[in-house]
């Protein structure tokens, strides 16, 4: 990357999409004087493959005023050092590429924030970019190729699809949300399963088709990269995983999906046990042992979560399920992934929750 005042200056690990904006007075304010807006990358992007990240001077920068008028749209490297602007609210957005439809080898990095420019004041925007879209890599077994020699897989999101041949090893990228995987066996198309992916998540899904009398195989592991979450899962054709989201353990809602499906009854939800000892206060949750309450736990989409608002509360009624899941008697469960079947409610200890747990599985 070029050495310039706009170049990235260092690596950042596990960053979240955000802006840090600071302003300092470079002269006395005057109702008639303009304000000044400048921008820079605060840190260098981090990712498993640095080669995926383009030269930051080739990022696309867009600056708009509150009425939506574009004041600048072009390459970051061609943008001015600063702009003299009237007092008001402005949107600053930077992206590594345009992304509107599923595509292979097309990760999108970027950041966006609304800032306020005041007369006679200099406002500087520091950009902290991370991946905005999600990725899916399908890995098929030899048995699949033998059974479906002319078959292929389709991944569909928001009405657009991407075709994966049996030998495709690239990662396809999609807008965050539900991604449905279907099998085209040469004569018909059958929906196999649906996965929900958030921004930054990269899923490698193994697809196999063993003999009909073989037991269903599930292998799941997760590892956190410096800036993106990569994980692996498996799907066995014929396992019944094409059921509606939340209706089976294989199609369990993620924590974020659960929050979008409040009042659903008798549904499966999956997440990581991150804490307990919930109270109704805004920060009322303990993320570290020892724990004192056996009546509740909290789950989240990642084991590293330490913010109550990112959690789903779980009510544990007395009995076998409380005995098995509470953190007072089972502190080693902290960080474990769990599947829970129950009813989703809008609030339990101040955040969305799941109650009336009837089944669970690790």
Buried (B, 14 or more C-beta within 10 A) or exposed (E): BEEEEBBBEEBBEBBEBBBEBEBEEEEEEEEEBBBBBBBBBBBBBBBEEEEBBBBBBEBBBBBBBEEEEEBBEEEBBEBEEEBEBEBBEBBBBBBBBEBEBBBBEBBBBBBBBEBBBBBBBBBBBBBBBBBBBBBBBBBBBEBBBEBBEEBBBBBBBBEEBBEBEBEBEBBBBBBBBBBBBBBBBEEEEEBBBBBBBBBBBBBBBBBBBBEEEEEEEEEEEBEBBEBBBBBBBBBBBEBEBBBEBBBBBBBBBBBBBBBEBEEBEEBBBBBBBBBBBBBEEEEEBBBEEEBEBBBBBBBBBBBEBEEBEBBBBBBBEEEEBBEBBBBBEBEEBBEBBBBBBBBBBEEBBBBBBBBEBEEBEE
